[in-house]
Amino acid sequence: MRFLREAAGILGYAAIVLVLYRVLPEWLVSEERYLNSIIIYVVISVVFFVIIYLKGLDSLEYFRLPRKSVASITAMVIAAAYASPEFLFGGFKKLSWDMAVLGIIFLLGIGISEELFSRGLVFGMLRKYGERRAMIFSSVVFGLFHINVYVGENWDVWAAYNHVISAGSWGFLACAVMIATRSIWFTALFHALVDWNIVFAQDIDYSDAGPLPVYSLWDNLVTPWVDLIFYVPMALLILRVNRGGWPKWMGKIALKWKLVVPVSF
């Protein structure tokens, strides 16, 4: 019964976020690109930080810089590996300095506000029921939250389904990164970096691309789950390292590839 009350509370908080996204008018400050969104993200971040603080949630221990440990470094290296394709293969759009700065703040706003809600609040509220359960449930909520992108005229059931599975899978990895680094701020930065192409990716002209491919029902159902295979094993590896150091097989691979030097006494 207590869990149901917690779940109802989480749904209520999610409704607050949706209201802030939908009700705040576009003319809030100006028509300057990104500026209104930045303000909304700041409002959301402040609201949920205050809620987390007043409720005294366990997740407050993650409001710090990353710790220095094997698990933390492992998590940060894996996070960097996942974020790097955005810079290596995404291309860069030429923006003026003021637009680039606004774009970076906008991305940080996305990362901080969504992490405060999903990892700070939802994970923090559910951690008392077990860390793994809190990770799974908060990741599911994080994934479902992205349906918001497709509400109204943008509705596309398969695009929404794909986005929910992908975001939920990534959320599980982000949660593992936060636990290992002990820092929600690093996870927010990781979040901002993987969204880099929202602002800085080059525009692609699809006018000569021809008709879009037609996918079968099976393809539409199964393809998004590739992200689950892509993210979850690395999250489990991070949790394993955080719990008891690198697995023996990782040490053997590191020695074989001469990534480390064996020490003899």
C-alpha positions as CSV (number, residue, x, y, z in Angstrom):
1,M,0.0,0.0,0.0
2,R,2.8,2.4,0.8
3,F,4.4,1.7,-2.5
4,L,1.2,2.5,-4.3
5,R,1.1,5.9,-2.4
6,E,4.7,6.5,-3.6
7,A,3.7,5.6,-7.1
8,A,0.7,8.0,-7.0
9,G,3.0,10.7,-5.7
10,I,5.4,10.2,-8.6
11,L,2.6,10.4,-11.1
12,G,1.5,13.7,-9.4
13,Y,5.0,15.1,-9.7
14,A,5.2,14.0,-13.3
15,A,1.9,15.9,-13.9
16,I,3.6,19.0,-12.5
17,V,6.4,18.7,-15.0
18,L,4.0,18.2,-17.9
19,V,2.0,21.3,-16.8
20,L,5.2,23.3,-16.7
21,Y,6.1,22.2,-20.1
22,R,2.7,22.7,-21.6
23,V,1.1,25.6,-19.8
24,L,3.9,28.1,-19.7
25,P,3.3,30.1,-22.8
26,E,5.9,30.5,-25.5
27,W,5.9,34.3,-25.1
28,L,7.1,33.9,-21.5
29,V,10.1,36.2,-22.1
30,S,10.8,36.6,-25.7
31,E,10.9,34.8,-29.0
32,E,14.6,34.2,-28.7
33,R,15.4,30.6,-29.5
34,Y,16.1,28.4,-26.5
35,L,15.5,31.2,-24.0
36,N,12.0,30.3,-22.9
37,S,12.9,26.6,-22.7
38,I,15.9,27.4,-20.5
39,I,13.7,29.3,-18.1
40,I,11.2,26.4,-18.0
41,Y,14.1,24.0,-17.2
42,V,15.4,26.3,-14.5
43,V,11.9,26.4,-12.9
44,I,11.5,22.6,-13.1
45,S,15.0,22.1,-11.6
46,V,14.4,24.5,-8.7
47,V,10.9,23.0,-8.0
48,F,12.2,19.4,-7.8
49,F,15.4,20.3,-6.0
50,V,13.3,21.9,-3.3
51,I,11.0,18.9,-3.1
52,I,14.0,16.5,-2.9
53,Y,15.5,18.6,-0.1
54,L,12.3,19.0,1.9
55,K,11.6,15.3,1.6
56,G,15.1,14.5,2.7
57,L,15.5,11.8,0.1
58,D,18.4,9.4,0.0
59,S,19.4,10.8,-3.4
60,L,20.7,13.9,-1.7
61,E,24.0,12.0,-1.2
62,Y,24.5,12.2,-5.0
63,F,24.4,16.0,-5.0
64,R,28.2,16.3,-5.1
65,L,31.2,16.1,-7.4
66,P,32.2,12.7,-8.7
67,R,34.2,10.6,-6.2
68,K,37.7,9.3,-7.0
69,S,37.5,5.6,-7.2
70,V,37.9,2.7,-9.6
71,A,34.1,2.4,-10.0
72,S,33.7,6.1,-10.6
73,I,36.5,6.3,-13.2
74,T,35.1,3.2,-14.9
75,A,31.6,4.8,-15.1
76,M,33.0,8.1,-16.4
77,V,35.0,6.3,-19.1
78,I,32.0,4.3,-20.2
79,A,29.8,7.4,-20.2
80,A,32.4,9.3,-22.3
81,A,32.5,6.4,-24.8
82,Y,28.7,6.6,-25.2
83,A,28.7,10.3,-25.6
84,S,31.7,10.6,-28.0
85,P,29.9,9.6,-31.2
86,E,27.8,12.7,-30.9
87,F,31.0,14.7,-31.4
88,L,32.9,12.3,-33.8
89,F,30.1,11.6,-36.2
90,G,27.3,14.1,-35.6
91,G,28.9,17.0,-37.4
92,F,28.7,20.6,-36.2
93,K,26.3,23.3,-37.2
94,K,27.9,26.8,-37.4
95,L,26.2,29.0,-34.8
96,S,26.9,32.5,-33.6
97,W,28.5,32.8,-30.2
98,D,25.4,33.9,-28.5
99,M,23.3,31.1,-30.0
100,A,26.0,28.6,-29.2
101,V,26.1,29.7,-25.5
102,L,22.3,29.6,-25.3
103,G,22.3,26.2,-26.9
104,I,24.8,24.8,-24.4
105,I,22.8,26.2,-21.5
106,F,19.7,24.7,-23.0
107,L,21.3,21.3,-23.2
108,L,22.5,21.6,-19.6
109,G,19.0,22.6,-18.6
110,I,17.6,19.4,-20.2
111,G,20.2,17.3,-18.4
112,I,19.8,18.9,-15.0
113,S,16.0,19.1,-14.9
114,E,15.4,15.6,-16.2
115,E,18.0,14.1,-13.9
116,L,16.6,15.9,-10.9
117,F,13.2,14.5,-11.7
118,S,14.1,10.9,-12.7
119,R,17.2,10.1,-10.7
120,G,16.9,12.7,-7.9
121,L,13.2,12.5,-7.1
122,V,11.8,9.2,-8.5
123,F,14.9,7.1,-7.7
124,G,15.3,8.8,-4.4
125,M,11.7,8.1,-3.4
126,L,11.9,4.4,-4.4
127,R,15.4,3.6,-3.1
128,K,14.0,2.4,0.2
129,Y,12.4,-0.5,-1.6
130,G,15.8,-1.6,-3.0
131,E,18.4,0.0,-5.2
132,R,17.8,-2.3,-8.2
133,R,14.0,-1.8,-8.1
134,A,14.4,1.9,-7.8
135,M,16.7,1.8,-10.9
136,I,14.3,-0.1,-13.0
137,F,11.2,1.8,-12.0
138,S,12.8,5.2,-12.3
139,S,14.1,4.2,-15.8
140,V,10.7,3.1,-16.9
141,V,9.2,6.4,-15.7
142,F,12.0,8.3,-17.5
143,G,11.3,6.4,-20.7
144,L,7.5,6.9,-20.5
145,F,8.0,10.6,-19.8
146,H,9.3,11.1,-23.3
147,I,5.9,10.3,-24.8
148,N,5.4,14.0,-24.0
149,V,7.4,14.8,-27.2
150,Y,4.8,13.2,-29.4
151,V,1.6,14.6,-27.8
152,G,-0.7,16.4,-30.2
153,E,0.1,16.9,-33.9
154,N,3.5,15.2,-33.5
155,W,1.9,11.9,-32.5
156,D,3.6,8.8,-34.1
157,V,3.0,5.6,-32.2
158,W,6.1,3.8,-33.5
159,A,8.4,6.8,-33.0
160,A,7.0,7.2,-29.5
161,Y,7.5,3.5,-28.8
162,N,11.1,3.6,-30.1
163,H,11.9,6.7,-28.0
164,V,10.4,5.3,-24.8
165,I,12.4,2.1,-25.0
166,S,15.6,3.9,-26.0
167,A,15.2,6.5,-23.2
168,G,14.3,4.0,-20.6
169,S,17.4,1.8,-21.5
170,W,19.6,4.8,-21.4
171,G,18.1,5.9,-18.1
172,F,19.1,2.6,-16.5
173,L,22.7,3.3,-17.6
174,A,22.5,6.9,-16.3
175,C,21.3,5.6,-13.0
176,A,24.3,3.2,-12.8
177,V,26.7,6.0,-13.6
178,M,25.2,8.2,-10.9
179,I,25.5,5.4,-8.3
180,A,29.1,4.7,-9.2
181,T,30.3,8.3,-9.4
182,R,28.1,9.4,-6.5
183,S,27.3,12.5,-8.5
184,I,24.0,13.5,-10.1
185,W,25.8,16.5,-11.6
186,F,28.1,14.3,-13.7
187,T,25.1,12.3,-14.9
188,A,23.4,15.6,-15.9
189,L,26.5,16.5,-17.9
190,F,26.4,13.0,-19.5
191,H,22.8,13.6,-20.3
192,A,23.5,17.0,-21.9
193,L,26.3,15.6,-24.0
194,V,24.3,12.7,-25.5
195,D,21.7,15.3,-26.5
196,W,24.4,17.4,-28.2
197,N,22.9,16.9,-31.7
198,I,19.6,18.5,-30.7
199,V,21.4,21.9,-31.0
200,F,24.7,21.4,-32.9
201,A,24.0,18.6,-35.5
202,Q,24.2,19.7,-39.1
203,D,20.9,20.0,-40.9
204,I,20.3,17.2,-43.4
205,D,18.5,17.8,-46.6
206,Y,16.1,14.8,-47.2
207,S,14.5,16.2,-50.3
208,D,16.4,13.8,-52.6
209,A,16.3,10.9,-50.2
210,G,13.4,9.2,-52.0
211,P,10.5,7.4,-50.3
212,L,11.0,6.4,-46.7
213,P,11.5,2.6,-46.1
214,V,8.5,0.6,-44.9
215,Y,9.1,-1.5,-41.8
216,S,7.1,-4.6,-40.9
217,L,5.2,-4.9,-37.6
218,W,8.0,-7.2,-36.3
219,D,10.7,-4.7,-37.2
220,N,8.9,-1.9,-35.4
221,L,8.3,-4.0,-32.3
222,V,11.8,-5.5,-32.0
223,T,14.2,-2.9,-33.3
224,P,14.0,-0.5,-30.3
225,W,15.0,-3.3,-27.9
226,V,18.5,-3.2,-29.4
227,D,19.0,-0.2,-27.2
228,L,18.3,-2.4,-24.2
229,I,21.1,-4.7,-25.3
230,F,23.3,-1.7,-26.0
231,Y,22.9,0.1,-22.6
232,V,21.9,-2.4,-19.9
233,P,25.0,-4.7,-20.0
234,M,27.3,-1.7,-19.5
235,A,25.1,-0.5,-16.6
236,L,25.4,-4.0,-15.0
237,L,29.1,-3.9,-15.5
238,I,29.4,-0.5,-13.7
239,L,27.3,-1.9,-10.9
240,R,29.5,-4.9,-10.6
241,V,32.7,-2.8,-10.5
242,N,31.0,-0.5,-7.9
243,R,30.1,-3.5,-5.8
244,G,33.4,-5.4,-5.8
245,G,35.9,-4.1,-8.3
246,W,36.6,-5.3,-11.8
247,P,35.6,-8.8,-12.7
248,K,38.6,-11.2,-13.1
249,W,37.9,-11.5,-16.8
250,M,38.4,-7.8,-17.3
251,G,41.8,-8.1,-15.5
252,K,42.8,-10.9,-17.9
253,I,41.8,-8.8,-20.9
254,A,43.7,-5.8,-19.6
255,L,46.8,-7.9,-19.2
256,K,46.5,-9.5,-22.6
257,W,46.1,-6.2,-24.3
258,K,48.9,-4.7,-22.2
259,L,46.5,-2.0,-20.8
260,V,48.0,-2.6,-17.3
261,V,51.4,-3.6,-16.1
262,P,51.5,-6.7,-13.9
263,V,52.9,-6.1,-10.4
264,S,55.0,-8.8,-8.7
265,F,56.1,-8.8,-5.1
